Each structure stands twice: as structure tokens, then as C-alpha cells.
Amino acid sequence: MNKNDLINNIATKSGLTKRDVESVLNSFLGEVTDALSSGEKVQLIGFGTFETRTRSGRTGRNPQTGQEISIPESKVPAFKAGNKLKEAVK
């Protein structure tokens, strides 16, 4: 399912217009992005938690040259599924 499919499904089930659903979905995604970029967690009870995790720096190897390179520490987004979501997927 892609974003357009999601918008169409929500619009059909809720009776809202596709334009309204798209606006709400874009606002939701923007708020989650803003919260994660400022280091906050976003918890949706039963669904899951969006958060950032720190990936430690490490030594890697360039596959083309074989030269060792230093890969710096970085922050990455992560999602941990909630219990209701896990049960629904089983």
C-alpha cells in the first residue's frame, strides 16, 4: 500500500474527502518528523513508538578500493511496534 492507497481507503471508510484526509495525513507526518528531529519520541498507544536511535561510529571498507574508512556516529529513525499491532499481524 502506498500513500495514495492509504488516503483513498481512509476517505472511503471515514466519509471525508480525499483532500481533507491528505491534509491530515501530511500534517501527521510533518509532526512526527518535527518531533523526531528535535529528539522527542512519538508514542501511539497500541500502535507503536517512533524514536531516534544513535548508531555508533565504526570502521568500514570501501568495496571498490578495499580501503578502510571511518564511518561516523549517526542518528537514525526507528519504530517499535505496540502490542495491539503485533497481535493484529500474527
N, CA and C of each residue as an Amber inpcrd file, in Angstrom:
protein
   270
   0.8510000  -1.1740000   0.0000000   0.0000000   0.0000000   0.0000000
   0.8980000   1.2400000   0.0000000   0.5670000   2.1790000  -0.8530000
   1.3160000   3.4310000  -0.8810000   0.4510000   4.5540000  -0.2740000
   0.9750000   5.7620000  -0.3010000   0.2910000   6.8880000   0.3320000
  -1.0780000   7.1520000  -0.3010000  -1.1590000   7.0960000  -1.6240000
  -2.4460000   7.3390000  -2.2970000  -3.4830000   6.2760000  -1.9400000
  -3.0460000   5.0200000  -1.8570000  -3.9640000   3.9450000  -1.4530000
  -4.4780000   4.1910000  -0.0350000  -3.5690000   4.5980000   0.8440000
  -3.9500000   4.8820000   2.2320000  -4.9740000   6.0130000   2.2940000
  -4.7360000   7.0710000   1.5500000  -5.6640000   8.2080000   1.5090000
  -7.0300000   7.7610000   0.9940000  -7.0410000   6.9880000  -0.0790000
  -8.3090000   6.5090000  -0.6470000  -9.0690000   5.6260000   0.3410000
  -8.3730000   4.7180000   1.0100000  -9.0170000   3.8240000   1.9720000
  -9.6020000   4.5880000   3.1560000  -8.8460000   5.5370000   3.6900000
  -9.3330000   6.3190000   4.8260000 -10.5300000   7.1750000   4.4090000
 -10.4480000   7.7780000   3.2360000 -11.5520000   8.6140000   2.7520000
 -12.8210000   7.7840000   2.5890000 -12.6940000   6.5880000   2.0630000
 -13.8470000   5.7080000   1.8640000 -14.4690000   5.3010000   3.1990000
 -13.6260000   4.9230000   4.1560000 -14.1250000   4.4310000   5.4470000
 -14.6510000   5.5440000   6.3470000 -14.0920000   6.7520000   6.2180000
 -14.4690000   7.8310000   7.1310000 -15.5430000   8.7550000   6.5670000
 -15.7010000   8.7720000   5.2650000 -16.6560000   9.6840000   4.6540000
 -16.0920000  11.0790000   4.4400000 -14.8240000  11.2790000   4.7360000
 -14.1650000  12.5640000   4.4970000 -13.7230000  12.6370000   3.0410000
 -13.4190000  13.8470000   2.5930000 -12.9110000  13.9930000   1.2300000
 -11.4470000  13.5720000   1.1880000 -10.9980000  13.2030000   0.0080000
  -9.5980000  12.8160000  -0.1560000  -8.6700000  13.9780000   0.1730000
  -9.0950000  15.1890000  -0.1580000  -8.2860000  16.3770000   0.1200000
  -8.1180000  16.5700000   1.6230000  -9.2040000  16.3770000   2.3930000
  -9.1310000  16.5130000   3.8510000  -8.2390000  15.4310000   4.4630000
  -8.3840000  14.2020000   3.9910000  -7.5790000  13.0980000   4.5060000
  -6.1050000  13.3330000   4.1920000  -5.8120000  13.7820000   2.9810000
  -4.4230000  14.0560000   2.6070000  -3.8250000  15.1500000   3.4830000
  -4.6060000  16.1760000   3.7710000  -4.1470000  17.2610000   4.6340000
  -3.8250000  16.7510000   6.0340000  -4.7130000  15.9340000   6.5820000
  -4.4870000  15.3730000   7.9210000  -3.2620000  14.4600000   7.9210000
  -3.1410000  13.6100000   6.9250000  -2.0080000  12.6900000   6.8460000
  -0.6880000  13.4450000   6.7150000  -0.6600000  14.4650000   5.8670000
   0.5590000  15.2710000   5.7110000   0.9090000  16.0000000   7.0040000
  -0.0980000  16.4900000   7.7140000   0.1450000  17.1550000   8.9990000
   0.7090000  16.1710000  10.0170000   0.1440000  14.9630000  10.0620000
   0.6280000  13.9280000  10.9680000   2.0900000  13.5930000  10.6830000
   2.4020000  13.3700000   9.4100000   3.7770000  13.0320000   9.0450000
   4.7370000  14.1700000   9.3700000   4.3040000  15.4030000   9.1510000
   5.1330000  16.5600000   9.4850000   5.3950000  16.6700000  10.9720000
   4.3670000  16.4220000  11.7850000   4.5260000  16.4900000  13.2450000
   5.4560000  15.3930000  13.7570000   5.3300000  14.1860000  13.2170000
   6.2190000  13.0930000  13.6220000   7.6560000  13.4310000  13.2290000
   7.8450000  13.9440000  12.0280000   9.1790000  14.3270000  11.5660000
   9.7850000  15.4160000  12.4450000   8.9900000  16.4420000  12.7650000
   9.4740000  17.5330000  13.6180000   9.8530000  17.0250000  15.0050000
   9.0190000  16.1490000  15.5760000   9.2990000  15.6150000  16.9100000
  10.5790000  14.7910000  16.8990000  10.7550000  13.9430000  15.9090000
  11.9530000  13.1100000  15.8420000  13.2030000  13.9480000  15.6200000
  13.1080000  14.9730000  14.7910000  14.2750000  15.8140000  14.5240000
  14.6950000  16.6160000  15.7450000  13.7510000  16.8580000  16.6760000
  14.1060000  17.5720000  17.9020000  14.4050000  16.6080000  19.0530000
  14.4660000  15.3050000  18.7580000  14.8670000  14.3260000  19.7680000
  13.7390000  13.7640000  20.6150000  12.4970000  14.0770000  20.2900000
  11.3560000  13.5740000  21.0610000  10.8930000  12.2170000  20.5380000
  10.1870000  11.4800000  21.3930000   9.5310000  10.2370000  20.9980000
   8.0870000  10.5460000  20.6360000   7.5050000   9.7490000  19.7640000
   6.0820000   9.8420000  19.4510000   5.4780000   8.4810000  19.7750000
   4.6480000   8.4280000  20.8300000   4.0310000   7.1830000  21.2660000
   2.5620000   7.1690000  20.8890000   2.1550000   6.1490000  20.1780000
   0.7610000   5.9300000  19.8390000   0.3830000   4.6070000  20.5050000
  -0.2540000   4.6910000  21.6660000  -0.5490000   3.5220000  22.4790000
  -1.2930000   2.4750000  21.6430000  -0.8020000   1.2580000  21.6710000
  -1.3930000   0.1570000  20.9290000  -0.8270000   0.0090000  19.5340000
  -0.3590000   1.1110000  18.9370000   0.1950000   1.0490000  17.5800000
   1.7060000   0.9140000  17.6160000   2.3720000   1.8500000  18.2950000
   3.8230000   1.7650000  18.3860000   4.4630000   3.0920000  18.7430000
   5.7950000   3.0790000  18.7630000   6.5780000   4.2480000  19.1490000
   7.5940000   4.5740000  18.0660000   7.5950000   5.8300000  17.6590000
   8.6110000   6.3390000  16.7440000   9.6610000   7.0290000  17.6090000
  10.9350000   6.7700000  17.3640000  12.0080000   7.4020000  18.1310000
  13.2740000   7.4450000  17.2930000  14.2830000   8.1250000  17.8050000
  15.5760000   8.1330000  17.1400000  16.5420000   7.3180000  17.9820000
  17.4390000   6.6670000  17.3060000  18.4810000   5.8840000  17.9830000
  19.8230000   6.3270000  17.4290000  20.8380000   6.2160000  18.2680000
  22.1800000   6.5940000  17.8460000  22.9170000   5.3500000  17.3740000
  23.3860000   5.4080000  16.1570000  24.1920000   4.3230000  15.5990000
  25.6540000   4.6990000  15.8240000  26.3880000   3.8760000  16.5310000
  27.7640000   4.2140000  16.8780000  28.6650000   4.2190000  15.6460000
  29.7470000   4.9740000  15.7650000  30.7180000   5.0440000  14.6830000
  31.4470000   3.7140000  14.5700000  31.9430000   3.4220000  13.3880000
  32.6350000   2.1580000  13.1770000  33.5890000   2.2790000  12.0010000
  34.4080000   1.2680000  11.8420000  35.3150000   1.2190000  10.7100000
  34.6860000   0.3650000   9.6320000  34.6850000   0.8700000   8.4210000
  34.1260000   0.1370000   7.2890000  35.1530000  -0.0200000   6.1950000
  34.7210000  -0.5870000   5.1010000  35.6380000  -0.8160000   3.9920000
  34.9440000  -0.3910000   2.6960000  35.6430000   0.3910000   1.8890000
  35.1320000   0.7900000   0.5800000  35.1680000  -0.4400000  -0.3260000
  34.0180000  -0.9070000  -0.8320000  34.0080000  -2.1310000  -1.6200000
  34.7300000  -2.0190000  -2.9680000  34.8440000  -0.8040000  -3.4910000
  35.5100000  -0.6450000  -4.7890000  37.0270000  -0.6780000  -4.6560000
  37.5500000  -0.0470000  -3.5780000  39.0030000   0.0550000  -3.4380000
  39.5550000  -0.8460000  -2.3510000  38.7140000  -1.3030000  -1.4400000
  39.1860000  -2.1170000  -0.3240000  39.7920000  -1.2870000   0.8040000
  39.8070000   0.0240000   0.6310000  40.4000000   0.9200000   1.6230000
  39.5020000   1.0080000   2.8510000  40.1020000   0.9820000   4.0460000
  39.3360000   1.1470000   5.2760000  38.9310000   2.6010000   5.4340000
  37.6860000   2.8200000   5.8660000  37.1820000   4.1690000   6.0870000
  36.5310000   4.2300000   7.4570000  36.4460000   5.4120000   7.9840000
  35.8080000   5.6300000   9.2780000  34.3830000   6.1190000   9.0360000
  33.4140000   5.3890000   9.5690000  32.0070000   5.7690000   9.4280000
  31.5960000   6.4560000  10.7240000  31.1990000   7.7340000  10.6590000
  30.8970000   8.4730000  11.8880000  29.5880000   8.0260000  12.5490000
  29.4370000   8.3740000  13.8080000  28.2000000   8.1320000  14.5550000
  27.0600000   8.8830000  13.8830000  25.8570000   8.2920000  13.9150000
  24.7160000   8.9690000  13.3010000  23.4370000   8.6470000  14.0600000
  22.4420000   9.5130000  13.8870000  21.1170000   9.2790000  14.4500000
  20.2280000   8.7330000  13.3470000  19.4390000   7.7040000  13.6760000
  18.5470000   7.0980000  12.6960000  17.1480000   6.9760000  13.2950000
  16.0920000   7.1250000  12.4730000  14.7340000   6.9260000  12.9740000
  14.4740000   5.4370000  13.1920000  13.6460000   5.1310000  14.1890000
  13.3030000   3.7400000  14.4860000  11.8400000   3.6600000  14.8830000
  11.2440000   2.4850000  14.6870000   9.8590000   2.2490000  15.0570000
   9.7920000   0.9500000  15.8350000   9.1140000   0.9910000  16.9740000
   8.8880000  -0.2070000  17.7700000   7.3820000  -0.4400000  17.8150000
   6.9330000  -1.5910000  17.3180000   5.5170000  -1.9010000  17.2330000
   4.9170000  -2.1130000  18.6150000   3.6650000  -1.6600000  18.7900000
   2.9340000  -1.8420000  20.0370000   2.2560000  -3.2090000  20.0750000
   1.7300000  -3.5750000  21.2480000   1.1330000  -4.8980000  21.4340000
  -0.0610000  -5.1570000  20.5200000  -0.9610000  -4.1830000  20.3820000
  -2.1320000  -4.3980000  19.5270000  -1.7380000  -4.6160000  18.0830000
  -0.7470000  -3.8930000  17.6040000  -0.2700000  -4.0700000  16.2220000
   0.3600000  -5.4350000  16.0600000   1.1660000  -5.8500000  17.0320000
   1.8030000  -7.1720000  16.9660000   0.7590000  -8.2760000  16.9270000
  -0.2880000  -8.1470000  17.7520000  -1.3400000  -9.1580000  17.7820000
  -2.1120000  -9.1950000  16.4710000  -2.3640000  -8.0360000  15.8830000
  -3.1070000  -7.9810000  14.6210000  -2.3350000  -8.6250000  13.4810000
  -1.0240000  -8.5580000  13.5280000  -0.1960000  -9.0880000  12.4550000
  -0.0250000 -10.5990000  12.5550000  -0.1160000 -11.1390000  13.7590000
   0.0710000 -12.5870000  13.9540000  -0.8190000 -13.4190000  13.1020000
